[in-house]
Amino acid sequence: MSLPTVIILASGRGERFTASGGTTHKLQALLAGKTVLQHTLDAVRGSGLPWHLEEGGHLGMGDSIAAAVRKTSQADGWLILPADLPLIQSDTLRAIATALTGQDVVVPVYRGQRGHPVGFSSACHQALLDLKGDRGAVSVASANVTMELVMEDIGCVTDIDTVDDLHIAEELLRGMDVSTG
């Protein structure tokens, strides 16, 4: 069985984080002694899935996705994972990869909230290559039958956009019950 490739999107400027008082790029911010990016990479490595880190300077998320799909065009599908999801679990990545078999698009859902990574089958290859701008792959998901996969992983909806988000993630790592509002 071929496995989809996890595309880790690390091209964003992180402007909301610095505007909220962050003193570094959000992916380099420390969370429990490791950078946000390192937490995300550790989960991806732990999944055992092939992966690609997309760090190039791109105009928008759509451009980043297209560039990464171009570089991994032989993959049997893709899991699009923003790099600012440090609490994502390896098991979630594997579950989405497994669910992608026979599906065009798989979206994880945690307590009614759609999250990441979003899985795309190889049938979405050309549509992903055609992406441009800031809207990401919303148009590709909308144009295909999308399976929602209910997950018990708050990490699929816990992204780091502000310093407050970083504090919430710290509390969650400590095992406290904190709302991700």
N, C-alpha and C positions, 0 to 999 in steps of 0.2 A: 504494500500500500504506500503510495506517495503521500508525503506530508506537505501541508501548506507552509509557506514561509511567513514568519512574523516580521512585519515591517515596523520598526521602531522609529517614529517621527520625532526628530530632535532638531528641526530646522527653525522653529519659531523664535521670535525675538524676546518673548517673555516680558513684554512691556507692562502688563498689568501687575506683575510681581514687583518690579522695581517701583512702579507708581504707588504701590501699597506700602512701601517702606523697605523692600528687600534691597540688600546691599550687593547682591551678586545675581547672576542669571539663575532663574528658578531651578534649572536642572543641576546646578552646582551648589544649591543650598543644602545645608546639612540637615539630615533627618536621622536621629538615633545613631550618629557617628559615621554615617555614609551619605554620599550625595543622593539626591532624588533620582538622578539617572542611574546610579549604581544599584539602587533598590530595584528599579525596573529591569535592568539588565540581568540581575541575579535571578529574578523570577523567570525571565525568558530563557536563560541558560538552563534553569532547573526544569523547564518543560520538556527539554530534549528535542524541541522543534528547531528546524533551520531558521536562521534569522538574518536580518540586514538592518544596520543602523544607518538611517538617512540623516546626515548632518549638514549637507550642502546648503548654501544660501539660496533660498527660493522665494519667489514673490508671495506665495500663499500655500495653504495646506494642499490644495488640489495639485499644484505644481510639484510639491514634495512627494505626494503619493505617486504621481505619474513617473517621476524620476526614479523612485525606488522600484516600482513595478518594471520599468524598462531595464533596470540593473538585475532584476531577478525574474526575467521573462520566462525562464524555463520552469518556474515553480508550479506546483499543482494547487494553486490558490494562494490567498494571502490573508493574514490577520493584521489589520491596520491598528496599531497600538500607539497612541500618543505617549511620548517618553515621560510625561508628567503624571503617570499613574503608579506611584511607588509602592502601593499596597496590593497591586494585582497579584493573584496567586497563580503559581505554575499549573495547578489543577484546572483552573478556569481556562487557561490557554489551551490545554489538552482537550478539555470538554468542547470548546468551540471548534477546534480542529476536527474532532471526531464527528460533531454534529454537521459539519460542512459537507460531509460525504452525502451526496444526493440532494444538496440544497444549493441555491445560488448565493444567498446571503444569510448569515446568522448573526443576530445581535443579542448580546447578553442583557438580561434584565434583572435588576436587583430591587426588590420591593416596589415594583411598578415603574422604576426609572431605567430607561435605556442607557447602556454604558458602552465600554470598549474592552477589548478590541472587537471590531466588527470583522467578521469573516466573509471573504468573497471567493467564490469558486473561479476556476480558470475560464468559465463561460463569461466572466466579467472583465477579462483581460483587456480587450480593446477599449471598453468604456472607462476603465481605470487609466489607461494610457492617455486618453483624451481629456482628462481632468485639467483644469486651470483655475487659478484664482483662490479665494479664501473659503469656499464652501465645502471643501473636503469631498468626500464621496457620497454625500447625501443624495445626489441625483442618481447615482448608480444603485444605491439601496432602494430608492423610490421606484425605479424602473424595473425592479425584479421582485419576485416573490421572496419575502423576508421571513425567516423563521425566528421567533423570539425564544431564547433559551433562558429559562429562569435559573438564576444562580444565587447561591448564598455567599457571595463574595462582595463585601462593601468596597473592595479595592477596584472593582470595575467601574465604579462611579465616583471615586475619590481622587480628583485631579488637583494639581497644585497650580493655582492661578494667582493667588495672593499670599501674603504672609499669614493671614488668618487661616487659609487652607492648610498651610504647613503646620500650624499649631494644632489644627483638628487632626491631621494625620499623625502627629506626635502622640496625641491623646489616644487615638485608635490603636497605635502600636503598643501603648502601655496597657491596653485592654479595657479602657474606660468606654462606657456607652455615651458616645457623643454624636449629635445629629450632624449630618453633612449639609444640611440646609441648603 
